[in-house]
Structures are given as C-alpha cells and as structure tokens.
Amino acid sequence: MKKRAPKIVSLGDIAEAVGVSRMAVSLALRNKPKVNAQTRKLIVETAKRLGYAPDPRLAARMSLVRNTKKRERLPIAWLDLNEVPGEWRSISYLAPYFTGARERCEELGYELQEFWVREPGMNAKRISQILFHRGIQGAIVAPPSTKIDLAHIQLNWQSMACVSFGKGIAAPRLPQVTHDYYYNIMLVLKILRRFRYRRIGVVLQRQANRRSAHALQAAAGYFQSVFPNCLTPPCQFDTVDVSRDALITWIQKYRPDVIVGQDFRLVDWAQAAGFQVPEEIGVVHLGLDDDCLDWAGIFSRKRDIGEATANTVISLLQNNQFGLPKTVVDTVVPGFWQMGRTLLVPKPKA
C-alpha cells in the first residue's frame, strides 16, 4: 500500500488552532512586533507542534514583493545628438519631449539617463561600451534639433532596443514617434479658409520640410490644387534660422493676410514689415507647445510624443526585441487646433 505524503501545514491551520488571523500568524513567524509577545510565543509553539515548515520558494517570492519599493529603477538611455549638451532639457520648445519621456519612464519603474553623444572623445564604439557595461539595453535616440541634414548614428544595435522621434534620424531606420505633419498643416489651412482668410502665406523651413518627408510642402500643394489662388507663393529658406530681412521682403511683396510657420519671431517680423498683428495680418504657429502658448495654431502634443517614445522602447525591452527591426513601425501623433491672440475670427471683410 502506497504511503500517503504527510499533510502540509499551512498558515491557515495555525491560525485556526490558535484563534487568530492568517496575517497575525505570518507576522509572528517573522518575529514582527505588531503581534504582542504572548500571542507570538503561542503561535510559534503551535507551529512547531503541528509540524509547520515554510515554503522557501514562496518565501523568496514574498521577499521580492516586499522589497519592490527598495529596488533600483532600470536605466534607459537618452542619447543626445545635439551640438550643445542639455538643450532637450533647457530650451522651452524642446523640453516637452524630454519631460514626457522621463515622466513616463518613472511611472513604469525606469530611469531616463542622459548621454551626450557628441562629447569630446566620444565615438560610436565608446558609447556602445558605456551602455553595455552599465547594463543599459534600451535607448531613446534624440535627434539634433538645429541641424538641417538628417543625422546618422552607429551603435552596437544587436544588444539594444532603440527608438527615436521627430524623424531626425536618416540612418539606421529606427522605430519613431512623430508629428502628423500633413494632418496638422491641412487642419490649419482648412480652418483659415473657414475663417475667411484668402491669401495664406506658408513659411517652409528646409529642416522641418525634410523631417516631414516633404509632407508640409505636399499638403500646401494639394490645398492649392483644390482651392486655386488661396495660397501665396511660399516663403522658403535653406538655413535653419529664418532670415528676418527675407521674410519681411516676402511679406511686403505678396501681402498675405495670414502667415503660417514655426518660429517664435514671426509676430515681431510681421510687425517689422509694417503690419499690425492680428488686425492687418494673422500669424499661425505649427508647434505652440511651450513656445508660443498664447498664439493661434497647432498644439502638437510634444509631451505625448515623448511619452509614446518611452512606451515604445519599454515595450521592446519587455518583449526582448533587440537589434534593428526588419519591419519599422512609426507612430504618428496628430495635433489639435488652438485659438489665440494672433488671429481674428472670422477675418473682417475687406
């Protein structure tokens, strides 16, 4: 006849025998002062009499659960490709990306650590070694914010899960979270037409246009094909900074009744051209976030983009998806319209 295995004594058995709760038994067996000394002694003696033995596997798991508040956050790298370090934190119109990513990392138990890739003496091999030796397997590649040409970066991709944002990285092709450039400018043009603006001037900067894969220019061209003569010839610049004199000359030549662009100096330059804003000329900004919050334009949800970037890299880490992906998936975030002091609604009839 097969011998029966001895009955495993549980905390509930001890609690029933003593007449206390399971929690009291658990605390007493761990010698916690929350249970008075007399009761604790009785519980320990009863456990011995019944033949209680703790499960070491369960004890290890419970110890891990109890110590979760003491654990260190897992690191995720913020790889800064700017020429000047810290601009993603210090410049108002860039900071929302970093803030959104950092706060989301903290919410999920991670820590965003900054690394300046262009630090003197730093190179691809060196930064890869630093990340490896610090046990960092996830990174957000922050593109250069003021460089016209798209960036190239080389790392030891096989051991990393990397994501970028803003379409500032040309190679390698990484998963990215980005603005919906086409949607945002089309939304602006439709709203301006509804507000009776008929001479809309679009300011196209080469940097923004390239990063949008020319979606800004494509949207303006399509809108012009549907509503002929609604747009003036665009104001285009090949440099990162919009030229004040060139913009003033363009305004005086084509006399738009509203200008659409992405530069915090547009109001000042329109006034320098001899026009009152918004009485004589309206101004619309394509990225109001933490830059020109009281203007009319698109709130482009930069914090949400930073948060979504963190979500993406953490998802890759948790699913052990390292290296360059065979199929790259981009996340596109549309902005929303916000009314402000730089626009009259509707535009007064001439």
Buried (B, 14 or more C-beta within 10 A) or exposed (E): EEEEEEEEBBBEBBBEBBEBEBEBBBBBBBEEEEBEEEBBEBBBEBBEEEEBEEEEEEEEEBEEEEEEEEEEEBBBBBBBBBEEBEBBBEBEBBBBBBBBBBBBBEEBEBEBBBBBBEEEEEEEEEBBEEBEEEEBBBBBBBBBBEBBEBBEBEBBBEEBBBBBBBBBBBEBEBBBBBBBBBBBBBBBBBBBBEBBBBBBBBBBBBBBBBBBEBBBBBBBEEBBEEBEEBBBEBBBBEEEEBBBEBBBEBBEEBBBBBBBBBBBBBBEBBBBBEBEBBEBBBBBBBBBBBBBEEBBBBBBBBBBBBBBBBBBBBBBBEEEEBEBBEEEEBBBBBBEBBEBEBBBBEBEEE
